[in-house]
Amino acid sequence: MSREDLIEKLRAEKFDAYFGEQINLCGHGLAYILGIKSHFWVSSCPISDYMAWLLGMPQPSSYIPSLIGMDITHRPTYWERAQNIWSTFLYVQFARRGTVEATEMFRRRYGADFPNLEAIAADSDMVFVNTDEFVDFPRPTLPHVVHIGGLGEASSSKSLKLNEIFSEQMEKGSKGVVYFSLGTLVNTSSLPAFAMRAVVDAVKKTPDYHFILVTDSRDHHPLLQGKIPAPTRGLLEHDKLVNYAQFLKEDQFQFTRHLCEALPNVFLCSWAPQAALLSKYQLPYSLIKICHPRLQAFITHGGYNSIMEASRYAVPLVTIPFYFDQVRNSRAAELNGWGIPVNRFSLRDNPDGLYQALHAILSHKRYVGSYCCIDYKME
């Protein structure tokens, strides 16, 4: 705002519309300064408690989980409902605090009559939410709220092809393939040792299936075997490398690469073409589209992009949520009958829980049936 020259350049563009994310409302204030008449509010995740509150959208805490990670079932107990009410209240108050400070900043610059940022955002012409009604929790809504989850996936999936490496991996396993990925924000090498041990134990107990495990680059690094790839040699100082190697020998930590050394049914990689692995296959004489015929399950962190891709391709899920909306997304998959959530702390307290959830997904075809039903409705 201190760059008046930049503000004038933007104002001279005479923009017709403004699209702004819901994370903070500063953009709405900028749009007001620039004289942009049409405002469109965008949420890259399920609509937040604060966003619903500003729009006047009903948010019954008795059955709609708070966005910030309150883990309640789809049939919450009295105590879960009480916790959810408190969680929703805290979320709204926390978000409001930042908006109040931002409004004061605009008023110091443009005068005390500058409107409240909350009022500007609430007056948006349309609200676009990156969810799908059939994937999210059922909830009251408003006429100008439009769900755009999965926008563009139908057209982009037509050009998805697996390269030779992953095509070969998808043909392994006498009963099919299980895909594992915790997204880009969770580094598997930074997880407590018990987490990936629980994953590898589930792999050991499921020998008829081939597993594609996506871990971060450090987690399947060949340092344990004394082999340092060329790009790494110049990045690690000698003393740090010695300490690093000593650290690897400690019992409390082992790379996933080391844990999987003797397992023939594992393929480790730091990246995978997820959309192509989950790509659609249309059943003959049917409108129903399913995942790759060899893919049997997807173990995921429950991020909404992964949830949407899996729902489009009818892939049953085992979810291990970590933060923000992932817990809520996982419960939505459970509610709709095509996913089983596993609490991340149960990887420590009940290491066999992940295997039990995976076994249930692989053994009961009802999970695939529920997903096909959802996919058909979305189409």
VEXKOLKE-622408 format. One record per residue: x, y, z of N, C-alpha, C in turn; residue in three letters. Coordinates in steps of 0.02 Angstrom, whole numbers, padded with zeros to 5 digits, always signed. Example, Ala and Ser with C-alpha at 12.3 -4.5 7.8 and 13.67 -1.06 7.14 Angstrom:
BEGIN
+00660-00284+00390+00615-00225+00390+00660-00165+00390ALA;+00642-00112+00354+00684-00053+00357+00645+00002+00394SER;
//
This chain:
BEGIN
+00041-00060+00000+00000+00000+00000+00043+00063+00000MET;+00104+00057+00021+00149+00115+00022+00174+00133-00048SER;+00165+00088-00096+00187+00100-00165+00130+00132-00205ARG;+00121+00197-00197+00067+00231-00232+00075+00226-00308GLU;+00137+00225-00332+00148+00219-00404+00122+00153-00430ASP;+00133+00099-00391+00109+00033-00411+00032+00030-00407LEU;+00003+00061-00356-00069+00063-00350-00100+00098-00410ILE;-00069+00153-00432-00095+00191-00489-00090+00150-00553GLU;-00035+00112-00561-00028+00069-00620-00083+00016-00622LYS;-00096-00014-00564-00148-00065-00560-00217-00034-00573LEU;-00228+00025-00546-00293+00059-00556-00303+00076-00630ARG;-00249+00093-00664-00254+00111-00735-00272+00051-00779ALA;-00261-00009-00754-00279-00069-00792-00355-00078-00797GLU;-00392-00048-00751-00465-00052-00750-00490-00124-00753LYS;-00468-00163-00705-00487-00233-00701-00563-00240-00694PHE;-00590-00291-00727-00662-00304-00725-00682-00345-00664ASP;-00637-00387-00639-00656-00431-00584-00595-00447-00541ALA;-00610-00466-00479-00558-00487-00432-00575-00556-00405TYR;-00526-00602-00406-00533-00668-00376-00483-00672-00318PHE;-00508-00687-00259-00464-00689-00200-00475-00749-00157GLY;-00420-00775-00129-00422-00834-00084-00451-00814-00016GLU;-00472-00865+00022-00502-00852+00086-00453-00852+00144GLN;-00389-00865+00131-00340-00870+00185-00333-00803+00221ILE;-00331-00748+00185-00336-00682+00216-00374-00636+00169ASN;-00398-00580+00196-00444-00536+00158-00411-00473+00133LEU;-00345-00469+00135-00310-00409+00113-00324-00395+00039CYS;-00329-00448-00001-00343-00438-00072-00409-00404-00085GLY;-00458-00417-00043-00523-00384-00051-00516-00309-00039HIS;-00474-00291+00009-00462-00220+00021-00427-00187-00037GLY;-00379-00222-00067-00344-00196-00126-00392-00188-00184LEU;-00437-00236-00194-00487-00231-00247-00532-00171-00237ALA;-00549-00156-00175-00590-00097-00160-00553-00033-00177TYR;-00489-00030-00161-00448+00028-00177-00444+00039-00252ILE;-00438-00016-00289-00431-00011-00362-00497+00001-00397LEU;-00552+00000-00360-00617+00014-00390-00645-00043-00430GLY;-00624-00104-00414-00650-00163-00449-00719-00180-00421ILE;-00769-00181-00465-00838-00189-00442-00857-00262-00428LYS;-00833-00307-00469-00852-00378-00462-00801-00416-00421SER;-00823-00443-00365-00779-00481-00320-00800-00554-00319HIS;-00751-00598-00326-00765-00670-00322-00719-00700-00269PHE;-00748-00733-00222-00712-00762-00165-00699-00835-00179TRP;-00638-00858-00168-00618-00926-00185-00591-00962-00123VAL;-00611-01024-00114-00583-01066-00061-00552-01128-00092SER;-00487-01137-00080-00451-01194-00109-00462-01258-00070SER;-00501-01254-00016-00516-01312+00026-00590-01308+00045CYS;-00616-01356+00083-00685-01349+00106-00697-01282+00139PRO;-00756-01257+00133-00771-01190+00159-00758-01187+00233ILE;-00722-01136+00254-00701-01132+00324-00757-01106+00369SER;-00749-01118+00434-00798-01094+00482-00805-01018+00479ASP;-00750-00984+00472-00750-00910+00469-00784-00886+00406TYR;-00769-00918+00350-00799-00899+00286-00875-00908+00289MET;-00897-00964+00316-00969-00977+00323-01001-00925+00368ALA;-00967-00907+00422-00993-00858+00469-01002-00790+00437TRP;-00953-00769+00396-00958-00705+00362-01014-00703+00310LEU;-01024-00759+00276-01075-00763+00224-01145-00772+00251LEU;-01150-00787+00316-01215-00802+00344-01239-00871+00326GLY;-01193-00915+00308-01210-00984+00291-01216-01025+00354MET;-01271-01060+00364-01279-01101+00424-01222-01151+00432PRO;-01196-01157+00493-01141-01202+00508-01159-01241+00571GLN;-01205-01289+00566-01226-01327+00625-01168-01368+00654PRO;-01143-01348+00711-01086-01383+00741-01105-01452+00767SER;-01169-01468+00765-01191-01533+00789-01172-01589+00741SER;-01161-01572+00677-01143-01625+00629-01094-01602+00575TYR;-01074-01539+00573-01024-01517+00524-00958-01504+00561ILE;-00907-01545+00547-00843-01537+00583-00809-01470+00567PRO;-00776-01443+00617-00735-01383+00606-00679-01400+00557SER;-00657-01349+00520-00606-01361+00469-00537-01373+00498LEU;-00523-01351+00559-00455-01349+00584-00429-01415+00611ILE;-00464-01470+00600-00437-01534+00619-00471-01567+00678GLY;-00531-01544+00696-00568-01576+00750-00592-01644+00726MET;-00568-01696+00758-00584-01764+00736-00647-01789+00770ASP;-00703-01781+00734-00767-01808+00759-00795-01854+00706ILE;-00831-01905+00728-00860-01953+00682-00922-01923+00649THR;-00950-01959+00599-01009-01933+00565-01072-01940+00608HIS;-01066-01975+00664-01119-01977+00713-01089-01957+00780ARG;-01076-01892+00789-01038-01870+00848-01075-01881+00914PRO;-01037-01896+00964-01063-01901+01032-01075-01831+01060THR;-01106-01829+01119-01118-01764+01151-01051-01728+01163TYR;-01001-01764+01187-00936-01733+01201-00903-01709+01137TRP;-00908-01748+01083-00879-01727+01019-00913-01664+00993GLU;-00978-01659+01002-01014-01599+00980-00992-01538+01020ARG;-00984-01548+01085-00961-01493+01127-00891-01470+01106ALA;-00847-01518+01092-00779-01500+01069-00782-01464+01002GLN;-00827-01486+00959-00832-01456+00892-00857-01384+00896ASN;-00905-01371+00941-00929-01303+00950-00872-01257+00973ILE;-00833-01281+01020-00776-01242+01046-00724-01232+00992TRP;-00710-01284+00953-00661-01279+00899-00683-01229+00846SER;-00747-01230+00829-00774-01183+00780-00768-01111+00805THR;-00784-01101+00868-00779-01034+00899-00707-01009+00897PHE;-00660-01052+00915-00590-01032+00915-00566-01014+00845LEU;-00587-01054+00795-00566-01041+00726-00590-00972+00704TYR;-00654-00957+00716-00682-00892+00695-00646-00835+00730VAL;-00634-00841+00795-00602-00787+00832-00530-00777+00810GLN;-00495-00832+00797-00426-00827+00774-00422-00793+00706PHE;-00467-00812+00660-00467-00782+00593-00488-00708+00596ALA;-00535-00692+00639-00559-00623+00645-00503-00577+00669ARG;-00461-00603+00712-00408-00561+00739-00363-00533+00684ARG;-00345-00576+00637-00303-00553+00581-00340-00503+00537GLY;-00405-00514+00526-00444-00469+00484-00452-00401+00516THR;-00463-00399+00581-00470-00336+00617-00406-00295+00610VAL;-00349-00327+00618-00285-00292+00612-00274-00267+00541GLU;-00294-00307+00491-00286-00286+00422-00331-00227+00406ALA;-00392-00228+00432-00438-00172+00421-00410-00108+00450THR;-00382-00112+00510-00352-00053+00542-00294-00027+00501GLU;-00257-00071+00469-00201-00050+00427-00226-00010+00367MET;-00279-00034+00336-00308+00002+00279-00336+00070+00302PHE;-00367+00072+00360-00397+00135+00385-00343+00186+00402ARG;-00286+00163+00427-00232+00210+00440-00206+00242+00376ARG;-00212+00206+00322-00186+00230+00258-00239+00270+00218ARG;-00301+00247+00220-00353+00276+00177-00410+00309+00214TYR;-00404+00315+00279-00455+00351+00317-00499+00305+00358GLY;-00529+00334+00410-00570+00295+00457-00634+00269+00426ALA;-00655+00298+00369-00717+00275+00338-00706+00216+00291ASP;-00645+00190+00287-00632+00131+00245-00673+00073+00273PHE;-00710+00037+00229-00755-00016+00253-00718-00075+00284PRO;-00752-00110+00327-00724-00170+00357-00710-00223+00303ASN;-00652-00255+00306-00636-00306+00256-00686-00363+00258LEU;-00712-00378+00316-00762-00431+00321-00824-00414+00280GLU;-00845-00351+00282-00904-00330+00244-00891-00333+00169ALA;-00830-00314+00148-00813-00317+00076-00815-00390+00052ILE;-00784-00435+00091-00782-00505+00071-00852-00536+00071ALA;-00891-00520+00121-00959-00549+00126-01003-00526+00069ALA;-00986-00470+00037-01027-00443-00018-01004-00469-00085ASP;-00964-00522-00086-00939-00551-00149-00997-00574-00193SER;-00989-00565-00259-01042-00585-00305-01052-00660-00307ASP;-00996-00697-00307-00999-00770-00308-00944-00797-00263MET;-00956-00857-00239-00906-00891-00197-00892-00959-00229VAL;-00829-00971-00247-00809-01034-00278-00771-01076-00227PHE;-00795-01137-00215-00766-01180-00165-00739-01243-00199VAL;-00676-01258-00186-00642-01315-00218-00661-01381-00184ASN;-00726-01395-00183-00750-01458-00157-00804-01484-00203THR;-00827-01544-00189-00883-01574-00225-00936-01594-00175ASP;-00998-01578-00189-01052-01592-00142-01056-01665-00123GLU;-01038-01710-00169-01044-01781-00156-00983-01810-00120PHE;-00932-01769-00112-00872-01791-00076-00870-01762-00006VAL;-00893-01700+00001-00891-01666+00065-00950-01687+00109ASP;-00949-01663+00172-01006-01674+00216-01067-01637+00190PHE;-01126-01667+00194-01187-01630+00175-01198-01572+00222PRO;-01216-01514+00194-01223-01455+00236-01269-01404+00202ARG;-01298-01358+00241-01336-01303+00211-01290-01258+00171PRO;-01316-01228+00118-01275-01186+00076-01315-01125+00054THR;-01287-01085+00010-01318-01024-00015-01318-01025-00091LEU;-01364-00988-00123-01370-00990-00196-01308-00968-00233PRO;-01269-00921-00205-01211-00896-00242-01146-00932-00224HIS;-01151-00988-00189-01093-01030-00173-01091-01087-00224VAL;-01037-01091-00262-01030-01140-00316-00972-01187-00300VAL;-00984-01252-00305-00932-01302-00293-00896-01317-00358HIS;-00831-01310-00359-00792-01320-00420-00739-01374-00411ILE;-00746-01417-00361-00697-01469-00349-00687-01514-00409GLY;-00624-01526-00428-00608-01568-00485-00613-01533-00551GLY;-00620-01467-00551-00625-01429-00613-00564-01441-00657LEU;-00575-01464-00718-00520-01475-00765-00492-01546-00764GLY;-00509-01585-00713-00481-01653-00709-00507-01698-00764GLU;-00570-01689-00783-00599-01732-00834-00563-01726-00901ALA;-00545-01664-00920-00510-01654-00984-00436-01673-00980SER;-00404-01657-00923-00332-01671-00917-00319-01746-00912SER;-00366-01785-00885-00355-01856-00876-00351-01894-00942SER;-00377-01863-00996-00376-01898-01060-00305-01906-01087LYS;-00261-01862-01069-00193-01863-01095-00143-01896-01047SER;-00168-01924-00991-00123-01953-00942-00099-02021-00965LEU;-00033-02030-00963-00005-02094-00981+00052-02110-00933LYS;+00058-02174-00916+00113-02195-00873+00176-02206-00915LEU;+00233-02187-00888+00295-02202-00923+00313-02275-00914ASN;+00367-02296-00944+00386-02367-00944+00398-02393-00874GLU;+00430-02352-00831+00447-02375-00763+00384-02390-00724ILE;+00337-02344-00723+00277-02353-00683+00228-02403-00715PHE;+00229-02407-00781+00188-02458-00814+00211-02528-00793SER;+00276-02536-00788+00304-02601-00766+00285-02615-00693GLU;+00288-02564-00650+00270-02574-00580+00197-02592-00571GLN;+00154-02564-00613+00082-02577-00607+00063-02647-00628MET;+00108-02683-00660+00094-02751-00680+00116-02802-00628GLU;+00148-02780-00575+00172-02825-00523+00118-02838-00471LYS;+00130-02891-00431+00082-02908-00378+00029-02954-00405GLY;+00022-03014-00377-00026-03062-00402-00098-03038-00395SER;-00111-02996-00344-00179-02971-00333-00187-02897-00347LYS;-00133-02864-00368-00139-02793-00385-00088-02749-00350GLY;-00101-02684-00352-00053-02634-00328-00086-02589-00276VAL;-00048-02570-00225-00069-02520-00176-00021-02460-00181VAL;-00050-02401-00185-00011-02340-00194-00010-02301-00128TYR;+00049-02279-00107+00058-02242-00044+00091-02175-00057PHE;+00059-02121-00034+00089-02054-00039+00058-02009+00014SER;+00101-01971+00049+00078-01924+00100+00082-01852+00075LEU;+00083-01843+00009+00084-01775-00018+00152-01743-00016GLY;+00154-01679-00030+00218-01643-00035+00239-01608+00029THR;+00194-01601+00077+00210-01563+00138+00234-01607+00195LEU;+00221-01672+00192+00242-01718+00245+00304-01755+00221VAL;+00361-01741+00252+00423-01777+00236+00426-01841+00276ASN;+00426-01897+00242+00426-01962+00276+00489-01971+00318THR;+00545-01940+00297+00607-01947+00335+00605-01908+00400SER;+00557-01862+00406+00550-01822+00468+00499-01851+00516SER;+00464-01903+00495+00414-01934+00538+00448-01974+00593LEU;+00415-01984+00650+00443-02028+00701+00454-02098+00672PRO;+00502-02133+00699+00522-02199+00672+00463-02247+00668ALA;+00417-02243+00717+00363-02292+00719+00315-02284+00659PHE;+00312-02225+00629+00264-02212+00576+00278-02255+00514ALA;+00338-02249+00487+00353-02287+00426+00363-02361+00442MET;+00382-02377+00504+00385-02448+00522+00316-02480+00517ARG;+00265-02444+00539+00196-02469+00534+00176-02479+00461ALA;+00198-02433+00417+00183-02440+00346+00218-02501+00317VAL;+00282-02509+00333+00320-02566+00307+00293-02632+00335VAL;+00272-02632+00398+00242-02693+00427+00179-02713+00389ASP;+00139-02664+00368+00079-02678+00329+00098-02708+00261ALA;+00154-02684+00233+00178-02711+00169+00199-02784+00178VAL;+00234-02798+00232+00257-02867+00245+00199-02915+00252LYS;+00144-02893+00281+00087-02936+00293+00041-02941+00232LYS;+00059-02907+00179+00017-02908+00118+00061-02927+00058THR;+00089-02987+00058+00138-03005+00006+00108-03014-00064PRO;+00042-03023-00069+00012-03033-00134+00001-02968-00172ASP;+00015-02912-00140+00006-02847-00173+00074-02812-00180TYR;+00081-02777-00235+00141-02737-00246+00128-02666-00222HIS;+00177-02636-00188+00169-02570-00159+00214-02519-00194PHE;+00185-02464-00214+00223-02407-00238+00223-02356-00181ILE;+00280-02347-00149+00286-02302-00092+00321-02237-00113LEU;+00287-02182-00108+00316-02116-00123+00342-02087-00057VAL;+00407-02081-00052+00439-02051+00007+00482-01992-00016THR;+00503-01950+00031+00545-01895+00010+00615-01921-00009ASP;+00653-01881-00046+00715-01904-00075+00765-01929-00023SER;+00765-01899+00037+00811-01922+00089+00793-01991+00115ARG;+00729-02007+00111+00705-02067+00144+00723-02131+00106ASP;+00739-02125+00042+00763-02185+00007+00833-02172-00021HIS;+00870-02131+00015+00939-02114-00003+00985-02174+00010HIS;+01031-02190-00036+01075-02248-00027+01135-02236+00019PRO;+01132-02186+00064+01187-02173+00109+01201-02232+00155LEU;+01148-02270+00172+01157-02325+00218+01205-02377+00190LEU;+01208-02381+00125+01253-02429+00094+01321-02397+00077GLN;+01331-02336+00100+01395-02303+00088+01402-02274+00019GLY;+01345-02270-00018+01347-02243-00086+01317-02173-00086LYS;+01356-02125-00108+01333-02056-00109+01326-02034-00182ILE;+01265-02019-00205+01256-01996-00274+01297-01933-00288PRO;+01318-01925-00350+01360-01869-00369+01332-01801-00350ALA;+01267-01787-00360+01242-01721-00342+01247-01707-00268PRO;+01252-01759-00226+01253-01750-00154+01323-01737-00128THR;+01374-01760-00163+01442-01757-00137+01463-01685-00122ARG;+01444-01639-00165+01464-01570-00155+01420-01532-00107GLY;+01367-01562-00084+01319-01527-00041+01329-01542+00033LEU;+01365-01596+00049+01374-01616+00118+01447-01607+00139LEU;+01458-01567+00191+01525-01561+00217+01545-01626+00250GLU;+01611-01638+00253+01635-01703+00277+01613-01717+00348HIS;+01619-01667+00393+01601-01679+00463+01527-01691+00471ASP;+01486-01655+00431+01414-01666+00434+01397-01736+00408LYS;+01432-01758+00357+01419-01823+00328+01435-01878+00378LEU;+01490-01871+00415+01508-01921+00465+01455-01924+00520VAL;+01434-01867+00545+01382-01865+00596+01316-01893+00570ASN;+01303-01879+00507+01242-01904+00475+01242-01980+00471TYR;+01298-02008+00450+01304-02080+00445+01299-02113+00513ALA;+01328-02081+00563+01324-02108+00631+01251-02106+00656GLN;+01217-02053+00637+01146-02045+00657+01104-02102+00628PHE;+01121-02122+00566+01082-02174+00534+01089-02241+00568LEU;+01144-02251+00603+01157-02315+00636+01119-02322+00701LYS;+01092-02267+00726+01057-02270+00789+00992-02309+00782GLU;+00973-02344+00833+00915-02388+00830+00850-02351+00822ASP;+00847-02288+00846+00783-02253+00845+00765-02226+00776GLN;+00809-02233+00728+00794-02206+00662+00820-02253+00607PHE;+00778-02265+00558+00799-02303+00499+00762-02274+00439GLN;+00797-02268+00384+00765-02246+00323+00716-02299+00298PHE;+00665-02277+00263+00618-02325+00233+00654-02371+00185THR;+00705-02345+00151+00744-02386+00105+00774-02446+00143ARG;+00800-02433+00202+00830-02486+00242+00778-02536+00266HIS;+00720-02510+00286+00666-02554+00311+00640-02600+00256LEU;+00645-02577+00194+00615-02615+00138+00667-02657+00100CYS;+00728-02660+00124+00781-02693+00086+00765-02764+00066GLU;+00734-02802+00111+00723-02873+00097+00653-02886+00069ALA;+00616-02834+00053+00547-02843+00029+00544-02839-00047LEU;+00522-02893-00079+00520-02893-00152+00459-02857-00181PRO;+00410-02841-00139+00348-02812-00164+00343-02737-00152ASN;+00400-02702-00153+00402-02630-00140+00441-02594-00195VAL;+00413-02539-00218+00449-02494-00263+00451-02425-00230PHE;+00511-02401-00213+00519-02336-00181+00535-02282-00232LEU;+00504-02224-00224+00518-02168-00268+00503-02103-00231CYS;+00533-02048-00254+00520-01984-00221+00466-01944-00256SER;+00443-01969-00313+00388-01937-00350+00354-01990-00392TRP;+00289-01982-00401+00251-02027-00444+00197-01988-00481ALA;+00181-02008-00542+00128-01974-00579+00060-01994-00552PRO;+00040-01964-00497-00018-01987-00459-00081-01989-00501GLN;-00095-01936-00538-00156-01934-00578-00157-01991-00630ALA;-00098-02006-00658-00095-02060-00707-00103-02128-00674ALA;-00075-02136-00614-00084-02199-00578-00157-02212-00560LEU;-00193-02157-00547-00263-02163-00528-00311-02156-00587LEU;-00284-02154-00648-00323-02134-00706-00382-02179-00719SER;-00431-02150-00752-00494-02184-00763-00490-02240-00815LYS;-00534-02288-00803-00543-02343-00851-00618-02354-00855TYR;-00648-02341-00912-00721-02346-00918-00742-02418-00931GLN;-00789-02441-00889-00815-02508-00897-00855-02512-00962LEU;-00848-02567-01000-00886-02574-01062-00961-02569-01050PRO;-00996-02535-01096-01069-02527-01093-01092-02497-01027TYR;-01052-02452-00999-01070-02422-00934-01044-02351-00931SER;-01079-02309-00891-01056-02241-00879-01007-02237-00822LEU;-01000-02293-00785-00957-02294-00726-00884-02299-00747ILE;-00843-02257-00718-00771-02257-00730-00735-02274-00666LYS;-00687-02318-00672-00650-02340-00612-00576-02324-00621ILE;-00538-02340-00569-00466-02326-00571-00430-02375-00617CYS;-00365-02368-00621-00323-02416-00657-00343-02486-00634HIS;-00355-02532-00681-00380-02599-00662-00335-02637-00614PRO;-00271-02618-00609-00225-02652-00564-00222-02619-00495ARG;-00244-02557-00490-00239-02521-00426-00297-02540-00380LEU;-00279-02562-00320-00329-02588-00273-00343-02540-00215GLN;-00296-02498-00196-00306-02452-00140-00255-02396-00142ALA;-00271-02343-00108-00229-02283-00104-00223-02264-00030PHE;-00161-02266-00003-00148-02243+00065-00124-02171+00060ILE;-00163-02124+00088-00151-02053+00077-00155-02014+00142THR;-00131-01952+00141-00136-01908+00199-00204-01874+00204HIS;-00244-01879+00151-00310-01849+00153-00314-01777+00131GLY;-00262-01752+00096-00266-01686+00066-00322-01683+00015GLY;-00353-01624+00006-00413-01623-00036-00399-01638-00109TYR;-00340-01620-00135-00325-01637-00204-00322-01712-00213ASN;-00291-01747-00166-00288-01820-00170-00357-01851-00163SER;-00397-01823-00117-00466-01847-00108-00506-01838-00172ILE;-00499-01781-00204-00537-01768-00266-00514-01814-00322MET;-00449-01822-00330-00424-01867-00383-00448-01938-00372GLU;-00444-01961-00310-00465-02029-00295-00540-02037-00306ALA;-00579-01986-00288-00651-01991-00297-00670-01992-00371SER;-00633-01955-00412-00646-01955-00484-00632-02023-00515ARG;-00584-02059-00487-00563-02122-00517-00585-02182-00476TYR;-00628-02172-00426-00658-02226-00387-00605-02271-00355ALA;-00558-02241-00319-00506-02278-00285-00521-02279-00210VAL;-00530-02337-00179-00542-02340-00106-00480-02317-00068PRO;-00492-02285-00010-00439-02251+00026-00427-02279+00096LEU;-00364-02277+00116-00345-02280+00186-00310-02213+00199VAL;-00336-02174+00245-00309-02107+00256-00272-02102+00323THR;-00216-02066+00322-00178-02051+00383-00173-01975+00387ILE;-00223-01941+00413-00223-01867+00414-00174-01839+00465PRO;-00146-01780+00448-00097-01749+00492-00121-01681+00519PHE;-00148-01638+00476-00166-01571+00500-00217-01538+00454TYR;-00239-01479+00477-00286-01436+00442-00349-01475+00420PHE;-00366-01475+00356-00429-01505+00334-00424-01580+00323ASP;-00365-01610+00332-00356-01680+00315-00397-01727+00359GLN;-00404-01710+00423-00445-01751+00467-00518-01749+00444VAL;-00542-01691+00429-00611-01682+00406-00622-01719+00340ARG;-00576-01712+00293-00582-01746+00229-00585-01821+00238ASN;-00544-01847+00284-00543-01919+00296-00609-01944+00324SER;-00639-01905+00368-00703-01923+00396-00758-01920+00343ARG;-00752-01874+00295-00800-01870+00241-00797-01933+00197ALA;-00736-01957+00184-00729-02019+00146-00759-02078+00183ALA;-00749-02079+00249-00779-02132+00290-00855-02128+00288GLU;-00882-02067+00294-00954-02058+00293-00985-02084+00228LEU;-00951-02072+00172-00977-02092+00107-00962-02165+00090ASN;-00925-02199+00133-00917-02271+00124-00860-02294+00081GLY;-00811-02249+00065-00756-02271+00023-00688-02255+00054TRP;-00686-02250+00120-00622-02238+00152-00622-02257+00225GLY;-00563-02273+00251-00555-02289+00322-00499-02244+00349ILE;-00514-02200+00396-00461-02158+00425-00422-02195+00479PRO;-00357-02182+00482-00313-02210+00533-00280-02151+00569VAL;-00292-02144+00633-00262-02090+00671-00186-02097+00671ASN;-00151-02042+00659-00077-02046+00653-00045-02070+00718ARG;-00076-02057+00775-00048-02080+00839-00058-02155+00848PHE;-00107-02184+00812-00117-02256+00818-00060-02294+00784SER;-00022-02262+00741+00036-02294+00712+00087-02312+00766LEU;+00084-02275+00821+00127-02289+00879+00091-02335+00929ARG;+00029-02318+00945-00007-02353+00998-00036-02420+00975ASP;-00052-02424+00910-00080-02486+00882-00051-02495+00812ASN;+00012-02515+00806+00045-02520+00741+00009-02565+00692PRO;-00030-02613+00717-00065-02659+00673-00128-02627+00644ASP;-00147-02568+00668-00209-02537+00646-00208-02519+00572GLY;-00151-02497+00547-00146-02480+00476-00157-02542+00433LEU;-00125-02597+00452-00135-02659+00414-00209-02681+00416TYR;-00240-02676+00474-00310-02695+00480-00355-02653+00435GLN;-00342-02588+00432-00381-02545+00388-00369-02563+00314ALA;-00306-02574+00296-00290-02593+00227-00321-02660+00210LEU;-00318-02707+00256-00348-02773+00244-00423-02767+00232HIS;-00456-02724+00271-00528-02714+00262-00544-02685+00194ALA;-00504-02637+00172-00514-02606+00106-00505-02657+00050ILE;-00453-02698+00056-00437-02746+00004-00485-02806+00004LEU;-00516-02820+00060-00557-02880+00067-00630-02868+00051SER;-00654-02806+00060-00725-02792+00052-00736-02749-00010HIS;-00771-02776-00058-00783-02741-00121-00833-02684-00114LYS;-00866-02680-00055-00915-02627-00046-00883-02558-00049ARG;-00818-02554-00033-00784-02489-00036-00778-02465-00108TYR;-00762-02511-00153-00759-02494-00224-00828-02477-00250VAL;-00879-02515-00228-00947-02502-00249-00972-02433-00228GLY;-00956-02413-00167-00975-02347-00143-00941-02293-00184SER;-00878-02305-00201-00841-02255-00239-00869-02248-00310TYR;-00887-02304-00341-00916-02301-00408-00981-02262-00407CYS;-01020-02270-00353-01082-02233-00345-01069-02158-00341CYS;-01019-02139-00301-01001-02068-00295-00976-02041-00362ILE;-00934-02079-00396-00906-02058-00460-00962-02047-00511ASP;-01011-02092-00511-01067-02086-00558-01107-02022-00545TYR;-01119-02006-00481-01155-01945-00463-01116-01883-00484LYS;-01050-01885-00475-01009-01827-00491-01008-01815-00566MET;-01010-01868-00605-01010-01861-00678-01075-01829-00701GLU;
//
